Amino acid sequence: MRLGPGDDAKGARYFYERWGVDLGLVPTRQGERLLLREEVWTLAGTKVTGCLRLERAGAGLRGSWTSPDGRRTLPVALAPLDVTRLPLNLPDSPGLRRLRGSDPLTFLKLNRAWVEEAGGARIREPLSGVRYPRVPGGSAALNVALQDRQLEHAANALDCRAGLEGVGEDAYALAVRVTIQRSRLVSLFENAGYYCGGAHPDNFDVGLILDRATGRPVLIPAIWPGLTPARLSALYLARSGADAECREVLTGRDLALTAHLTPQGLALTPTSLPHVVTACAETVTLPLASLRAQADPRGPYFRDLYLR
């Protein structure tokens, strides 16, 4: 259970581990007693699933849980937990430590053994079901960086499902593929589709270019110094086969692009389009040969992409 930071416990929620369910808690006070009403959001509206009545008991809380019809009552005893004292059950990483500090409840859900698949080329987080590639034989730093990407998506998936009763793994679906592996560079492309109870489903794309040794992001100017965001937008529009309607959408706004590498070139995908025109977000690939003149021949990544 996570209580809010103040005495009013605003933002409280708890996780029912047996059923893999998150329950929101709406706090009120009755004298010295803290009342926490369990609520889940359904497509038909909010549903109350129970009520906790708690009082201070030393450093913890003690009281009871009552069903909505008042027919069942269970005793409740809560003790504080310092998650910073718990061991890390995954490889140590900046993302895991950040999560432990910023969202202890989600950390508790995800800080458990994950499952290797495909001979270690893919890892599944068991609670969310989110899968993410690894690079067998890659550096520890690279695979920890990939773990942190998966950790972020797993946390997003759990948060998404917590907002709507009865949704399964399809509520947040992630597809990731490694698009290129070279001696110094690794690139991936993520596509996430989700429905968390809003007006409509949505999706987003993320391209990643990583240093194979350090796992750190490689910015496009580190490979092609002249490829500013404005220049990339111009190149994207020049090669786009968009129809007139989509071209009007793409040129009528600041175009944000995400990038990843493929054997064919630098792939660019729009990320800033409204939901109603996401069909216009087609990926355009700039051939490596067309970018060679703008590459830094003295840079650390040049030989990964170009033969001298």
N, C-alpha and C positions, 0 to 999 in steps of 0.2 A: 504494500500500500504506500502511496505517496500523498502526503498532506501538503497543502499550500504553505508558503513561507510565513504567513501571518497567523494571528490567533483565530482568524475566521476560517482558516483551512481552505480558502478559495483555490480552485484548481485541483482539488483532491481527486484521486482515482485509485482503483486497485485492480490487480490482475488475478483472475481466477485460474490458477495454473492447471488444475485438473481438466478444465474444459477449454483452455486457451482463449479465454474471454476477458476483455477489458470492460470495466464498469466505471462510468463517471459518477462522481459523488457531489451532490449539491448540499453545501453546508448551511446550517442555521444554528442558533444557540437557544438553549432553554435554561436560563440561569447559568450554572457552572457546567452544564451538560452540553456536549457537542453532538448535534444531530446531523447525520450524513445520509441523505436520501440517494439510493442507487437509481440511476437512470440509464437507459439505452435508447438510442435514436433508431426508429424504424421508418420505413417508407410511409407508414400510416401515422407517424407522429411519435412523441416521446412516450416511453413505457417505463413505469416505476417497477423495480424488481425487489425492493426491500428497503429497510431503514436500519442504520446503525445508531445506537445511543451509547455514547462514550463519556467517561469521566477520567480525570487525571488519577493515575495510580503510580506514584513515584515518578520515574522518568518516562513511564509508558502510559497507556490508556487501557481502560477495562470497561466492559459493559455487555451489550447484547445486540444481536441482529434479529429483526422481526420481518416475517414475510408480509407482502402487501395486504393480505387478508387477515393478518394478525393471528393466524392459527399456529404458526411455527415460530419458536424463539430459540436461538442458540447463543451460548456464552461466547464472548469475544475477549481476548487479551492480546494487546499489541505492545511490542517492545521496540525501542529504536534500534536501527541497524546502521552501522558506519560502513558503507560500501568500500571506502578507501582501504579498509583492513582486509578485504576479501582478496584471495589470489586471482590472478588473471588466468582464465582457462583457455585463452587463445594466445597466439603470438603477440607479444607486447607491441603496441603501435600507438602513434599519436592520436588516431581517431578513437581507439578504445579508451584511452585515458581521458580524452575530452568528453566522451559519452558518460563515463563514470562520474565526472564532475557536474555535467550539465543536466543529465537525466538519469538519476540512479535507478529508477524503476525499469526503464528500457534496458539499461546496462545489465540488470539482473536477468532479464529475459534472454539476452543475447550472449552473455558471458558463459557459454557452455560449449561442449565439444561440437564442432561442425563435422559434416560428413563428406569424405572424399568420394568423387565419382570419376569415371572415365580414366582410371589409373592416375589420379591426381591432377588431371587437366581441368577439372571443374570441382567446385566445392558447393555444397548445399547447406544453407542455414536451416535447421530443422523446424523451427517454430514458424517462421514466415514462409518457408519454402523457396526463398530467393536463391538462385544459383548464379555463380560468377566464375569466369575462367581463372586459371592460374597458368603460370609458365613453368612447366617442369624443367628443372635445370637452371631456372632463372635465379637471380640474386635474392637473398632474403629480403632486402630492402624493396625490391620490385614486388614480390608477392605480398609483403605487408601493405604496400600501397594499394594493391588490388583488394586485399582484405578490408581496408578502410572504405573503399568504394562500396563493397558489398555490405558492410556494416551500415553505411548511410542508407542504402536502399532497403535493407531489412528493417531498420527503424522506421523508415517512411511507410513501408508496407504494413507494419503492425499498427502504426498511428492511423493509417487510412482505414483499416478494418475495425479499429476501435470505435470509429465514428458511426458505424451502421451495423445493426444486428443482422446476423445470418449470412453475411458475405463470406466467401471463401478466398482461396488464393487468387482467384481471377480478379478480385478487386484491385490488386496491384500486380501487374504482370510485367516482368522485366526480361528482355532478350538482349544478350551481350555476345559479341563475337570479337575475337582477336583478328584484326584485319591485316596486320603486317608484323613480322618479327625479323629484325636485322641484328647485327652485332652490337649496335649501340642504341637502337630504337625499338620500341614496341608500341603499337597503336591498337586501340579498341574503339568500338562503336556501341553505344547503349541506346536502346529504345524502351521507354517505360510507358505503359498505358494504365490508367487508373480511373476508378469511380469510387469516390469516398462519400457519396450522398449529396453531391452538389446538383447543379442544374443539368449537367450532362457529363458523360465521360470525357476524359482529356488524355493527352499524352505529351511526352517531351523526348528530345534526342540530345545526347551528349557525345561528343567526340573527344578522345583522349590520345595524346601523344606523350609518351613517357620515356625517360632515360632508362635504359635497361639495367644499368648498374645501380643507380640511386633510387629509382622509382619516382623521381620528381617530374612534374610536368615540364615538357619542352615547349616553349613558346615559338610560334611560327617565325618571328624575326630572328631567332637563334639559328634557323636554317636558311631562311630567305629574308635578309634584313630589309628589303624594300617592300615587303608585303604588309603594309599597314591595313587596318580595318577598312579604310576607305578604298584602298586599292583592291582588296579582296572582294568587296561588294561590287566594284566595277567589273572585275573579272568574272564573278558569278553571273551577273546580269548579261554580260556579253556572250556567255556560253549557254545560258539557260534557254531551253526550248519552250518556255511558258507561253500560254496563249495570251491574248490581249487582256483578258480580265485579270489573270494572275499577274501579268507584268505590271498592270496598274497598281495592284496591291503591293508588289515587291518594290516598286520605285517610289511609291507614295509615302514611305515611312523610313525611319532609320533601320537599316537591315542588320540584324544581329545574326552572326553565323557561327556554327560550331564546326570544328575541323578534325578530320582523322586521315591517316595515311593508308593507302592501299598500294598494291604493286603497280597499279595504273597511274597513280598520282595523288594529289591532295584533294580530298573529297570535302565539299562544303555543303552544309545543310542549314537552312534558315531556322531560327529558334524563337523569333519574336512575333510570330503571326497570331492573330486572334483565332479562337477555336473555329469560327465559321469559315475560315479560309486556310485551314491547315493543309488542305489538299494541295495548296500551292507550294508547300515546303518540300520541293523535290531536291534531291541531292545532285550536285553538279561536280564532276571531277576535272580538275585542272591537270593535264598530263605533266609528268615530271620533266619531260624534255622542254616543254614550253616555259618552265620556270627556271631552267638551268642558269640562264644569264643573271638571274636575281639571287642565286644561291651564293653563299660565302664559301669559296673553295678552301679557305684556311680553317673553317669551322669544324668542330668535332664530329658533326653528323654528315658532312658532305659525302664522304666515301661510302656511307651506308646507302646512299640514293643514286650516286653518279659514279660511273667508272671514269677515271682520269684519261 
